[in-house]
Amino acid sequence: MKLRIYLDNSATTRIDDQVLRAMMPCLTDTFGNASSIHTFGQEARAAVEDARRSIAGLYGADTREIVFTSGGTESDNTALWGVFRSGYRPGNHIITTRIEHPAILATCKSLQAAGAEVTFLPVDSSGRVDPSRLEEAITERTILISVMHANNETGVIQPLEEIAGLARSRGIVLHTDAVQSTGKIPVDVNRLGVDLLSMSAHKIHGPKGVGALYIRKGTKVVPFMTGGSHERKRRAGTENVAGIAGLGAAAAMARERLPEMGTRVAGLRDRLESGIRDRVGNMRVNGLEPRLPTVTNLSFDGLEGEAAVIAMDLEGIAVSTGSACSSGSLEPSHVLVAMGLRPEVVQGSLRFSLCWHTTEKEIDRAIEVFATVAQRLRRLSRKQYA
C-alpha cells in the first residue's frame, strides 16, 4: 500500500491521541451543563476552567481574558463587530490588510455595508505589511486595526510589535488573527501588545468547532452571541465542554512542543524546499523570513497548481494550492496577487504545510513523488502549447 502523507496542516490537523483522551470523559461521565450548580455541572465547569488555564498559559494571559468560541471565524467576527459596536471612542474607521483570512475580509465587507470605513493595506513582495504605510492610514476616526500574526498561505510573520506600538500610542484597539501562528511559534499577548487575539483548536491537533478569543482586560467589546450569561456575559450559549477540554489539552501540548517546532520541524521544511529545488528546478519560494516553521508556498514554471494537487493526491500525498476556506473558488489566491506575483506564477503555486508529527521519511517521499509529478505535468504542458 502507498504511504499516505498529509502535508496540508494549515487547513486542519488530526486530533492528537492525548486530546481524545481528554475529551472522552466529557462525552461520557462529565456530561453536565457547566452552568448548573449541582455536582454534574460543577465537574463540567472544572473541565472548562482547566482548559481556560491551559490556553491562558500558552499566551501569557490572565484566565479572565480568555473567551471560548466555536472557532477562529467566530472569534474574528466577535472581535471586529464587537469593537465596531462598542462605541469606546468616536469613529468608524477600520484598518486591515489585503492578505487576511476570508473570516476577516468578508467581515470587513459586511462592516462596510453597516457604515464602517475600511482601509485594506497592501503588502510588499515578501508578503509583509509596512508599518509606515499603516501609520499613514490612521485617522482620528480609526477605532480598530486588525492584522494577522502569520499568513495561512505563505507563513510570513507580520511586524505586530511595531504595529502595536503605533496603535497603543493613539489609543486604538489592535486585533490579530493568530489561528496559524499559535502552536508554531511563541505567541505572547503582552510581548506582541495586542488587545484581541483569535485562535482555533483544529489547527493545533484539537477538535473542530471550538476556539477562543483573547480579550485584554479593559478592552470594550460588545458580545456577538447573545442569550445567556455564559463566559462572563461575553459569549452566550451552553459551553461545548468536550471540545473545550480538547482545546485545553491541545494548548498544553502545543506549549511543550514549541522548541521542537522551531528546530526539527523547521529543518524538515527547509529539507523539503531544498530537495524540491534540486530535483525540480525553476522554483520560487513565495514569502521571505520571518516565516512559520511549518509552511512553504512554492511556485513552479510550466506547472498548473490544481493539476499538481490532484496528481499528488493520486499518489497518496495531500497538499494544497492555498487556503482551504477558498477551495472551489475560481479566483486566484488573493494573498499571492497582493504580493504582486504574475498570474502564471500564482497559477503554478502549491502550499506544503507540516506539523509536529511530520517525519523525515514523509518529506523524502514527498520530494520523490513531486519530482515525478512535476516532470510529467511539465511534459504534458509543453505538448499542449507546442
C-alpha positions as CSV (number, residue, x, y, z in Angstrom):
1,M,0.0,0.0,0.0
2,K,1.1,3.6,-0.7
3,L,2.4,5.6,2.2
4,R,-0.3,8.2,2.9
5,I,1.2,11.6,3.7
6,Y,-0.6,14.6,5.0
7,L,1.1,17.9,4.2
8,D,-2.0,20.2,4.4
9,N,-1.8,21.0,8.1
10,S,-2.6,24.7,7.6
11,A,-6.1,23.6,6.5
12,T,-6.5,21.3,9.6
13,T,-4.6,18.8,11.7
14,R,-5.5,15.4,13.0
15,I,-6.7,15.2,16.6
16,D,-3.8,14.0,18.9
17,D,-4.4,10.9,21.0
18,Q,-3.9,12.9,24.2
19,V,-6.6,15.3,23.1
20,L,-9.0,12.4,22.5
21,R,-8.3,11.1,26.0
22,A,-9.0,14.5,27.5
23,M,-12.3,14.7,25.6
24,M,-13.8,11.3,26.2
25,P,-14.8,11.7,29.9
26,C,-16.7,14.8,28.9
27,L,-18.7,12.8,26.4
28,T,-19.5,10.0,28.8
29,D,-19.3,10.7,32.5
30,T,-18.7,14.5,32.8
31,F,-21.7,15.4,30.7
32,G,-23.3,18.0,32.8
33,N,-24.1,21.6,31.8
34,A,-21.2,23.7,33.0
35,S,-23.6,26.4,34.2
36,S,-25.5,24.1,36.5
37,I,-24.8,24.2,40.2
38,H,-25.1,20.5,41.0
39,T,-22.2,18.1,41.0
40,F,-22.6,17.1,37.4
41,G,-22.5,20.7,36.3
42,Q,-19.6,21.6,38.6
43,E,-17.5,18.7,37.2
44,A,-18.1,20.1,33.7
45,R,-17.2,23.6,34.9
46,A,-13.9,22.3,36.3
47,A,-13.0,20.8,32.9
48,V,-13.8,24.2,31.3
49,E,-11.7,26.2,33.7
50,D,-8.8,23.7,33.5
51,A,-8.8,24.3,29.7
52,R,-9.0,28.1,30.2
53,R,-5.9,28.0,32.4
54,S,-4.1,26.0,29.8
55,I,-4.9,28.5,27.0
56,A,-4.0,31.5,29.2
57,G,-0.7,29.8,29.9
58,L,0.0,29.4,26.2
59,Y,-0.4,33.1,25.6
60,G,0.8,34.6,28.8
61,A,-2.7,35.9,29.5
62,D,-4.9,36.0,32.6
63,T,-7.6,33.3,32.6
64,R,-10.3,36.0,32.8
65,E,-9.2,37.3,29.4
66,I,-10.0,34.0,27.6
67,V,-13.4,33.6,26.0
68,F,-14.4,30.3,24.4
69,T,-16.0,30.4,20.9
70,S,-16.9,27.9,18.1
71,G,-13.6,28.6,16.3
72,G,-11.4,31.2,14.6
73,T,-14.1,32.5,12.3
74,E,-16.4,33.3,15.3
75,S,-13.5,34.8,17.2
76,D,-12.7,37.1,14.3
77,N,-16.3,38.2,13.8
78,T,-16.7,38.8,17.6
79,A,-13.5,40.9,17.7
80,L,-14.4,43.1,14.7
81,W,-18.1,43.5,15.2
82,G,-17.7,43.8,19.0
83,V,-15.3,46.7,18.8
84,F,-17.3,48.4,16.0
85,R,-20.5,48.3,18.1
86,S,-18.8,49.2,21.4
87,G,-18.6,52.9,20.9
88,Y,-15.4,53.0,23.0
89,R,-14.3,56.1,21.0
90,P,-15.9,58.2,18.2
91,G,-15.2,56.9,14.7
92,N,-16.0,54.1,12.2
93,H,-12.6,53.5,10.5
94,I,-11.0,50.1,10.5
95,I,-7.6,49.2,9.1
96,T,-6.7,45.7,7.9
97,T,-4.7,44.1,5.1
98,R,-5.3,42.6,1.7
99,I,-3.8,39.3,2.8
100,E,-6.1,38.5,5.7
101,H,-8.1,35.3,6.1
102,P,-11.6,35.4,4.5
103,A,-13.0,35.5,8.0
104,I,-11.6,39.0,8.3
105,L,-12.0,40.2,4.7
106,A,-15.7,39.1,4.5
107,T,-16.5,40.5,7.9
108,C,-14.9,43.9,6.9
109,K,-17.1,43.9,3.8
110,S,-20.2,43.3,6.0
111,L,-19.0,46.1,8.3
112,Q,-18.7,48.4,5.3
113,A,-22.3,47.7,4.5
114,A,-23.2,48.6,8.1
115,G,-21.4,52.0,7.8
116,A,-17.8,51.3,8.5
117,E,-15.0,52.8,6.5
118,V,-12.3,50.1,5.9
119,T,-8.8,50.6,4.6
120,F,-7.2,47.4,3.1
121,L,-3.4,47.9,3.3
122,P,-1.1,46.4,0.6
123,V,1.9,44.2,1.4
124,D,5.3,44.1,-0.2
125,S,6.7,41.4,-2.4
126,S,7.7,39.4,0.6
127,G,4.2,39.4,1.9
128,R,4.8,41.8,4.8
129,V,2.9,44.9,5.9
130,D,4.9,48.1,6.0
131,P,4.2,49.8,9.5
132,S,4.9,53.2,8.0
133,R,2.0,52.6,5.4
134,L,-0.2,51.6,8.3
135,E,0.7,54.7,10.3
136,E,-0.2,56.9,7.3
137,A,-3.6,55.2,7.1
138,I,-4.5,56.1,10.7
139,T,-7.0,58.9,11.2
140,E,-8.8,60.5,14.1
141,R,-11.7,58.2,13.4
142,T,-9.7,54.9,13.4
143,I,-11.2,52.6,16.0
144,L,-9.6,49.2,15.1
145,I,-6.6,47.7,13.5
146,S,-6.7,44.0,12.5
147,V,-3.5,42.4,11.2
148,M,-2.9,38.7,11.1
149,H,0.1,37.3,13.0
150,A,1.2,34.9,10.3
151,N,-0.3,34.3,6.9
152,N,-2.1,31.0,6.3
153,E,-0.9,30.6,2.7
154,T,2.8,31.7,3.0
155,G,3.5,31.5,6.7
156,V,5.0,35.0,6.6
157,I,5.0,36.7,10.1
158,Q,3.9,40.3,10.4
159,P,5.6,43.0,12.4
160,L,2.9,43.0,15.1
161,E,5.1,44.5,17.9
162,E,5.8,47.6,15.8
163,I,2.2,47.9,14.7
164,A,1.1,47.5,18.4
165,G,3.3,50.5,19.3
166,L,1.5,52.6,16.7
167,A,-1.9,51.5,17.9
168,R,-1.2,51.9,21.6
169,S,0.3,55.5,21.1
170,R,-3.0,56.5,19.6
171,G,-5.4,54.6,21.9
172,I,-6.6,52.3,19.1
173,V,-7.6,48.7,19.7
174,L,-5.4,46.1,17.9
175,H,-6.7,42.6,16.9
176,T,-4.7,39.8,15.4
177,D,-5.8,36.5,13.9
178,A,-3.3,34.1,15.4
179,V,-5.0,30.9,14.1
180,Q,-1.9,29.9,12.1
181,S,0.8,31.1,14.4
182,T,-0.5,29.5,17.6
183,G,1.5,26.4,18.5
184,K,4.1,27.0,15.8
185,I,6.0,30.0,17.3
186,P,5.8,31.6,20.7
187,V,2.7,33.9,20.9
188,D,2.8,36.1,24.0
189,V,0.0,38.7,24.1
190,N,2.0,41.1,26.3
191,R,5.1,41.0,24.2
192,L,3.1,41.4,21.0
193,G,1.0,44.2,22.6
194,V,-2.3,43.1,21.1
195,D,-5.7,43.7,22.7
196,L,-7.6,40.9,20.9
197,L,-6.4,37.6,19.5
198,S,-8.2,34.8,17.7
199,M,-7.3,31.1,17.8
200,S,-8.8,27.8,16.7
201,A,-8.3,24.3,18.2
202,H,-8.2,22.3,15.0
203,K,-5.0,24.0,13.8
204,I,-3.1,22.6,16.8
205,H,-4.3,18.9,16.8
206,G,-7.5,19.8,18.7
207,P,-11.1,19.2,17.7
208,K,-13.0,21.2,15.1
209,G,-15.8,23.6,16.2
210,V,-14.1,25.2,19.1
211,G,-11.7,28.1,19.6
212,A,-11.1,31.1,21.8
213,L,-10.8,34.9,21.8
214,Y,-8.3,36.7,24.0
215,I,-9.7,40.0,25.2
216,R,-7.3,42.2,27.1
217,K,-8.7,43.4,30.4
218,G,-10.3,46.8,29.9
219,T,-11.0,46.3,26.1
220,K,-14.6,47.1,25.4
221,V,-16.2,44.5,23.1
222,V,-20.0,44.1,22.6
223,P,-21.0,40.4,22.7
224,F,-21.5,38.9,19.2
225,M,-23.6,36.0,20.5
226,T,-26.4,37.0,22.9
227,G,-28.7,34.9,25.1
228,G,-27.5,33.6,28.5
229,S,-24.8,34.9,30.8
230,H,-22.1,32.4,29.8
231,E,-18.4,33.3,29.6
232,R,-18.9,36.3,31.9
233,K,-21.7,37.6,29.7
234,R,-19.3,37.8,26.7
235,R,-20.5,34.8,24.7
236,A,-23.9,33.3,25.2
237,G,-24.5,29.6,24.6
238,T,-24.1,26.3,26.5
239,E,-20.4,25.5,26.6
240,N,-19.0,22.8,24.4
241,V,-17.3,21.1,27.3
242,A,-15.8,18.2,25.4
243,G,-14.5,20.5,22.7
244,I,-13.1,23.0,25.3
245,A,-11.4,20.2,27.2
246,G,-9.8,19.0,23.9
247,L,-8.7,22.6,23.2
248,G,-7.1,22.8,26.6
249,A,-5.2,19.6,26.1
250,A,-4.1,20.7,22.6
251,A,-2.9,24.0,24.0
252,A,-0.8,22.3,26.7
253,M,0.8,20.1,24.1
254,A,1.5,23.0,21.8
255,R,3.3,24.8,24.6
256,E,5.5,21.8,25.3
257,R,6.3,21.2,21.6
258,L,7.2,24.8,20.7
259,P,11.0,24.3,20.9
260,E,10.9,21.4,18.6
261,M,8.7,23.3,16.1
262,G,11.5,25.9,15.7
263,T,14.2,23.3,15.2
264,R,13.2,19.8,13.9
265,V,10.0,20.9,12.0
266,A,11.7,24.0,10.6
267,G,14.5,21.7,9.4
268,L,12.1,19.4,7.7
269,R,10.5,22.4,5.9
270,D,14.0,23.5,4.7
271,R,14.8,19.9,3.6
272,L,11.6,19.9,1.6
273,E,12.4,23.2,-0.1
274,S,16.0,22.3,-1.0
275,G,15.0,18.8,-2.1
276,I,12.4,20.0,-4.5
277,R,14.7,22.8,-5.8
278,D,17.4,20.2,-6.6
279,R,15.0,17.7,-8.2
280,V,12.5,20.0,-9.9
281,G,14.2,23.4,-10.5
282,N,12.6,26.6,-11.7
283,M,11.1,27.1,-8.2
284,R,10.3,30.2,-6.3
285,V,9.6,30.5,-2.5
286,N,6.7,32.9,-2.0
287,G,7.3,34.8,1.1
288,L,10.6,35.5,2.9
289,E,11.7,35.2,6.5
290,P,10.4,35.5,9.2
291,R,8.1,32.6,8.4
292,L,6.4,29.9,10.3
293,P,8.5,26.7,10.5
294,T,5.5,24.7,9.2
295,V,4.6,26.4,5.9
296,T,6.2,26.8,2.5
297,N,4.5,28.2,-0.6
298,L,6.2,27.4,-3.8
299,S,5.7,28.4,-7.4
300,F,6.9,26.5,-10.5
301,D,7.3,27.4,-14.1
302,G,5.3,25.3,-16.5
303,L,3.1,23.8,-13.8
304,E,-0.6,24.1,-13.0
305,G,-1.2,24.1,-9.3
306,E,-4.5,22.3,-9.2
307,A,-3.4,19.6,-11.5
308,A,-0.4,19.0,-9.3
309,V,-2.6,18.7,-6.2
310,I,-4.7,16.1,-7.9
311,A,-1.7,14.2,-9.2
312,M,-0.1,14.2,-5.7
313,D,-3.3,13.0,-4.1
314,L,-3.4,10.1,-6.5
315,E,0.0,9.1,-5.1
316,G,-1.4,9.4,-1.5
317,I,0.1,12.8,-0.7
318,A,-2.1,15.7,0.4
319,V,-1.0,19.3,-0.4
320,S,-3.0,22.4,-1.5
321,T,-3.0,25.4,-3.7
322,G,-3.8,27.7,-0.8
323,S,-6.5,28.4,1.8
324,A,-9.0,25.6,2.3
325,C,-11.6,28.3,3.0
326,S,-11.3,29.4,-0.6
327,S,-11.3,26.0,-2.2
328,G,-13.7,25.7,-5.1
329,S,-13.3,29.4,-5.9
330,L,-12.3,30.3,-9.4
331,E,-10.4,33.4,-8.2
332,P,-6.6,33.2,-7.8
333,S,-5.0,33.4,-4.4
334,H,-5.7,36.9,-3.1
335,V,-2.6,36.6,-0.9
336,L,-0.2,35.9,-3.8
337,V,-1.9,38.5,-6.0
338,A,-1.4,41.1,-3.2
339,M,2.3,40.2,-3.2
340,G,2.5,41.2,-6.9
341,L,3.0,37.8,-8.4
342,R,2.2,37.4,-12.1
343,P,-0.9,35.3,-12.9
344,E,1.0,32.4,-14.3
345,V,3.2,32.3,-11.1
346,V,0.1,32.3,-8.9
347,Q,-1.5,29.5,-11.0
348,G,1.6,27.4,-10.6
349,S,1.8,27.7,-6.8
350,L,1.5,25.0,-4.1
351,R,1.4,25.1,-0.4
352,F,3.1,22.4,1.7
353,S,2.2,22.6,5.4
354,L,3.9,20.4,8.0
355,C,3.1,19.6,11.7
356,W,4.8,18.2,14.8
357,H,4.0,14.7,13.6
358,T,5.7,15.1,10.1
359,T,8.7,12.8,9.7
360,E,11.8,12.9,7.6
361,K,10.6,9.8,5.7
362,E,7.5,11.5,4.7
363,I,9.4,14.6,3.5
364,D,11.8,12.5,1.4
365,R,8.9,10.6,-0.1
366,A,7.0,13.8,-0.9
367,I,10.1,15.2,-2.7
368,E,10.5,12.0,-4.8
369,V,6.8,11.9,-5.8
370,F,6.6,15.6,-6.6
371,A,9.7,15.4,-8.8
372,T,8.0,12.7,-10.9
373,V,4.7,14.6,-10.9
374,A,6.3,17.9,-11.9
375,Q,8.2,16.3,-14.7
376,R,5.1,14.6,-16.1
377,L,2.9,17.7,-15.9
378,R,5.5,19.9,-17.5
379,R,5.9,17.5,-20.3
380,L,2.1,17.5,-20.9
381,S,2.1,21.3,-20.7
382,R,4.8,21.6,-23.4
383,K,2.8,19.2,-25.7
384,Q,-0.3,21.2,-25.1
385,Y,1.3,24.5,-26.2
386,A,3.6,23.1,-28.9
